[in-house]
Amino acid sequence: MPNNEVTSEQTFEVITYLDVVAFNYTLPDAEEPETLEHEMRIVWEDTLEKFVEEFGKEKPYKIHTFKREREKNFLIDQIDSEADDLIDEVQEEIANKMKFGFEFTGQLHNDD
């Protein structure tokens, strides 16, 4: 069982940043692949030093500091859930394009 006691010495940090994620797909009648791009919040799972090594000093990031590990884990779960929702949204968008051959955003009605 995790220790959820608050101590003045121990803190839990999560580094997050925004990045554009590309989703590639090819329509059945198309020869060239297409790409959907969306901005997504991502958790950096290494040190800040490694983040700067990877992206340089110009890439914006945010450090979230928590007194309890449970709070840190809640944020990570929330970001994972946002990513899952975005993936579901993109899959639906691609499915609509494949079904209709173009981007369909309306609602289907049966007037029979």
C-alpha positions in Angstrom: 0.0 0.0 0.0 1.5 3.4 -1.0 2.5 5.8 1.7 0.2 8.9 1.5 1.6 10.7 4.5 2.7 14.3 3.8 6.3 14.9 4.6 8.1 18.2 4.2 11.1 16.5 2.5 9.5 14.3 -0.1 7.9 15.6 -3.2 6.7 14.0 -6.4 7.2 15.6 -9.7 5.7 15.1 -13.1 7.1 16.9 -16.2 4.5 17.5 -19.0 4.8 19.1 -22.4 2.6 19.6 -25.5 3.5 18.0 -28.8 1.9 17.5 -32.1 1.2 13.9 -32.8 0.7 12.6 -36.3 -1.8 9.8 -37.1 -1.1 8.3 -40.5 -3.7 6.4 -42.6 -4.5 5.5 -46.2 -8.0 5.6 -47.6 -9.0 2.5 -49.6 -9.1 4.2 -53.0 -6.1 6.4 -52.4 -2.5 5.8 -53.2 -0.9 8.4 -50.9 -1.1 8.2 -47.1 -2.8 11.0 -45.3 -2.0 12.5 -41.9 -4.1 13.9 -39.1 -2.2 16.0 -36.6 -3.4 16.9 -33.1 -1.8 18.5 -30.1 -1.4 16.2 -27.2 -0.2 16.6 -23.6 2.5 14.1 -22.9 4.2 13.0 -19.6 8.0 13.0 -19.7 9.2 10.0 -17.7 12.8 11.0 -17.3 14.7 13.8 -15.7 14.5 17.5 -16.7 18.1 17.3 -17.8 17.3 14.5 -20.2 14.3 16.5 -21.5 16.5 19.5 -22.2 19.0 17.2 -23.9 16.2 15.7 -26.1 14.3 18.9 -27.0 16.7 21.8 -26.2 16.0 24.8 -23.9 13.3 26.3 -26.2 10.7 23.5 -25.8 8.1 24.6 -23.3 7.3 22.2 -20.4 5.6 22.3 -17.1 6.7 20.7 -13.8 3.8 19.6 -11.5 4.9 19.1 -7.9 2.8 17.0 -5.4 3.2 16.2 -1.8 1.5 12.8 -2.3 2.3 10.0 -4.7 -1.5 9.5 -5.1 -1.9 13.0 -6.5 1.0 12.5 -9.0 -0.6 9.2 -10.2 -3.9 10.9 -10.6 -2.4 13.5 -12.9 -0.7 10.8 -15.0 -4.0 8.8 -15.2 -5.8 12.0 -16.3 -3.3 12.6 -19.1 -3.5 9.0 -20.2 -7.3 9.3 -20.3 -7.0 12.5 -22.4 -4.7 10.6 -24.8 -7.1 7.7 -25.0 -10.0 10.1 -25.8 -8.0 11.8 -28.5 -7.1 8.4 -30.1 -10.7 7.4 -30.0 -11.7 10.7 -31.7 -9.0 10.2 -34.4 -10.1 6.6 -35.0 -13.7 7.8 -35.5 -12.6 10.6 -37.8 -10.6 8.2 -39.9 -13.5 5.7 -39.9 -15.9 8.4 -41.2 -13.5 9.3 -43.9 -13.2 5.7 -45.0 -16.9 5.1 -44.9 -17.9 8.2 -46.8 -14.7 8.9 -48.8 -14.5 12.4 -47.2 -14.7 14.0 -43.8 -18.3 13.5 -42.5 -19.3 15.5 -39.5 -23.1 15.4 -39.7 -25.6 13.1 -38.3 -27.4 10.4 -40.4 -31.2 10.6 -40.5 -33.6 8.1 -41.9 -36.7 9.9 -43.4 -38.7 6.7 -44.2 
